[in-house]
Amino acid sequence: MRMKFLRSILFLLTSLPLCVLAADSNNRLHFPAAKFSIAPLDSSPGPASHAIMMMTLLPTNNFAGNVNVQIQPYKGSIDEYLSLSLEQFKDNGIVVHAKRNIGKTAVAFDYTGKLQGQALHWYSRAEKSGDHVYLATGTATEKDWTTQGPKLKACVDSFKCD
């Protein structure tokens, strides 16, 4: 009996560091191509819009294709958010090429336009959760969209609210 107890204690003591390492590795963003991982800098949604994350590709043509995630306070429905976004795009000369609903709480849209004289292409996914909209957006120059767009879209499409 005493030997069984000692084996159990020994097993727990040797397993504890592995459990701690496993817990640490599950709470990290992993970037295999860049060969690093990092713990997320997490913040709660608040009363003001804020970008919570941004990832970039290597710069080409003086622009780094990127994906960013913003959290925006918004009490209306996702359909109202989409209507407001489309109106703002129109007012700013942005051309929407595609839009689609994703279930009852999310939408995705593909659009192009100029920002600070640069022809850009965007792909966004907006998801409503509580009194906030979570907006993941991929951006590249129009001339780089054919090469960078699929990677940016895949990243944006992987976004989901918990």
Beta strands, then each sheet from edge to edge (+ up, - down):
strand 1: 29-31
strand 2: 36-38
strand 3: 50-60
strand 4: 63-73
strand 5: 95-102
strand 6: 106-115
strand 7: 118-129
strand 8: 132-141
sheet 1: 1+ 2-
sheet 2: 3+ 4- 8+ 7- 6+ 5-
end
